[in-house]
Amino acid sequence: MNAAGQAQLWFRDNGQDFAAALLHCLFHGHVIGRPDFLLLAEEVLAYPKEGVVAMGPDCPKNCWFLWYLGHDQGLFTPYDYCNEAPYPHRYVAYRRKGKVRVREWNRLLRDFNVRNTKEGALT
């Protein structure tokens, strides 16, 4: 199954509307799609300590909010996700287990590289 088919199933299983999220990101954010990769993101204002994200066309932007990120397992890393962004922001935010998580862009990359180097994956 391709990435868009996986996204439709995920949205359905989580009680959300895939078409609405896709349209929202087309008009207010970014959609990056290939057969093996789908990313729905929007630029937002994030307050990392509070985990708060403010959305809207008129608010300042300092964060990419990931509405959906899907790919074939094992093909992509956080480094690859960041390379897909049109340009970097200070933060990356996403929702997991009902909570909004906000991470620093540079730390996301650093944590991945350090973790893989310690395991010997990057030699």
PLY file of the C-alpha trace (Angstrom):
ply
format ascii 1.0
element vertex 123
property float x
property float y
property float z
element edge 122
property int vertex1
property int vertex2
end_header
0.00 0.00 0.00
1.32 3.46 -0.85
1.78 6.33 1.62
-1.55 8.02 0.77
-3.44 4.76 1.35
-1.70 4.33 4.71
-2.64 7.91 5.61
-6.30 7.32 4.80
-6.35 4.26 7.07
-4.54 6.09 9.88
-6.92 9.05 9.78
-9.94 6.74 9.68
-8.65 4.67 12.62
-8.04 7.86 14.64
-11.47 9.35 13.93
-10.19 12.15 11.71
-10.90 13.20 8.15
-7.95 12.67 5.78
-9.46 14.83 3.03
-9.94 17.76 5.42
-6.35 17.51 6.71
-5.00 17.25 3.17
-6.96 20.30 2.01
-5.96 22.26 5.11
-2.28 21.61 4.44
-2.65 22.34 0.72
-4.11 25.79 1.46
-2.31 26.67 4.71
0.80 24.53 4.78
2.83 22.09 2.75
2.17 18.65 1.30
5.10 16.54 0.18
4.04 13.26 -1.35
5.64 10.39 -3.17
4.48 6.78 -3.42
6.61 5.83 -0.39
6.42 9.10 1.61
3.72 11.56 2.68
4.22 14.65 4.84
1.46 17.10 5.81
2.83 20.14 7.65
1.89 23.69 8.57
3.91 26.65 9.83
2.81 27.69 13.34
3.93 29.60 16.42
5.14 27.26 19.17
5.87 27.76 22.85
8.03 24.71 23.58
7.97 24.73 27.39
4.19 24.90 27.49
3.65 22.58 24.51
1.31 25.19 23.03
0.93 25.76 19.33
-0.84 28.81 17.84
-2.12 28.44 14.29
-3.40 31.03 11.88
-2.38 32.98 8.83
-1.51 36.15 10.77
0.52 34.75 13.67
4.33 34.75 13.52
5.92 31.42 12.57
8.73 29.58 14.32
7.74 25.93 13.98
6.67 23.19 11.58
3.61 21.35 12.90
3.43 17.85 11.45
-0.17 16.87 10.80
0.91 13.55 9.35
4.17 11.81 8.47
4.04 8.42 6.85
6.52 6.30 4.95
7.62 2.76 4.31
9.24 1.51 7.50
13.01 1.82 7.63
13.43 4.00 4.54
13.55 7.45 6.15
15.13 9.04 9.22
14.54 12.34 11.07
17.40 13.75 9.00
15.47 12.90 5.83
12.29 14.51 7.20
14.15 17.76 7.87
15.61 17.71 4.37
12.06 17.64 2.97
11.15 20.96 4.62
11.23 23.96 2.29
13.30 25.78 4.94
14.12 25.23 8.62
12.28 26.68 11.57
13.48 26.74 15.15
11.05 24.00 16.25
9.17 20.94 15.03
5.88 20.01 16.70
3.61 16.98 16.46
0.80 15.31 18.39
1.46 11.99 20.09
-0.84 10.17 22.49
-3.10 13.21 22.76
-0.31 15.65 23.67
1.50 18.20 21.55
5.25 17.70 21.62
7.61 20.49 20.57
11.23 19.71 19.75
14.10 21.94 18.65
14.98 21.46 14.99
18.74 21.18 15.67
18.27 18.81 18.58
16.10 16.52 16.48
18.99 16.08 14.06
21.68 15.92 16.75
19.86 13.26 18.79
19.41 11.08 15.73
23.05 11.35 14.65
24.44 10.72 18.15
22.14 7.76 18.75
23.04 6.09 15.45
26.77 6.74 15.86
26.79 5.09 19.30
25.04 2.04 17.87
27.58 1.86 15.07
24.99 2.36 12.34
26.88 5.27 10.76
30.37 4.03 10.03
0 1
1 2
2 3
3 4
4 5
5 6
6 7
7 8
8 9
9 10
10 11
11 12
12 13
13 14
14 15
15 16
16 17
17 18
18 19
19 20
20 21
21 22
22 23
23 24
24 25
25 26
26 27
27 28
28 29
29 30
30 31
31 32
32 33
33 34
34 35
35 36
36 37
37 38
38 39
39 40
40 41
41 42
42 43
43 44
44 45
45 46
46 47
47 48
48 49
49 50
50 51
51 52
52 53
53 54
54 55
55 56
56 57
57 58
58 59
59 60
60 61
61 62
62 63
63 64
64 65
65 66
66 67
67 68
68 69
69 70
70 71
71 72
72 73
73 74
74 75
75 76
76 77
77 78
78 79
79 80
80 81
81 82
82 83
83 84
84 85
85 86
86 87
87 88
88 89
89 90
90 91
91 92
92 93
93 94
94 95
95 96
96 97
97 98
98 99
99 100
100 101
101 102
102 103
103 104
104 105
105 106
106 107
107 108
108 109
109 110
110 111
111 112
112 113
113 114
114 115
115 116
116 117
117 118
118 119
119 120
120 121
121 122
